[in-house]
Amino acid sequence: MKSSGRMAWVVGATLVAILFSSEGRAAGAGGSAARPPVIILKLDDVNVSTRGAPVSPRWLRVAEYIEKNKLKAGFGIICTSLEKDNQAYLRWIKELNGRGAIEFWFHGYDHAVHSVSGTRFNEFNGRSYEDQKQRFERSQRLAHEHLGFVFHAFGPGGGVGNGLFDANTIRVMAQQPEMRVWLYPQPLDEAGEKLQAQGKVVILDRVWAVNLESKPGLPDYQRLVDGYAKNPQRK
Ligand SMILES: [Zn+2]
């Protein structure tokens, strides 16, 4: 994937963020009008439901809405959910994946906060390279075994405010063969640019003015519209 004009904007909502990629924004010969940015809807925290349905009714509703309106979206899976013997859940994911409107991506093995000497860290922060690598590999194995596909995109899970990944995560992303896209959770920095320059991983940056994640379940439509309007040239 070429990343020259790529970039993105991201919004968040309930479980949601939106990445706007301008990959298709070709400056046509003769100065024709630029195409609008490609928008990627990023929804986090797919997990098994404890209440009988394959997943929570909110997921069922949002997936139905996306397919009915011919949108595309990415849903991030918490991979411990794939270890549970819940055939209806696994089938729901496989069927959606097979129909093509929704891509499932890697949102972490357990998405759990852990402690090191009394300090709490998010899943992909403060852990050894080996540990983080195993989290990716175990999750890819689970996906392959239970869903029949592997993940090509990654977005780390949060919980505490001291960082969503570290240098070891970058190393894993550089090496994990199937990983192609990083839904970057912070403004693009030097480390991200360096990783991207290696050519394997495309980093999707965000436009924070349109982020809706601060109020899960209460998307602020006006903020989205205003943020979008203020960033017409974002690439
Ligand atoms: Zn999450």
Residues whose N, C-alpha, C, O or C-beta is under 5 A from the ligand:
A	BS01	ZN	D44 D45 G157 G158
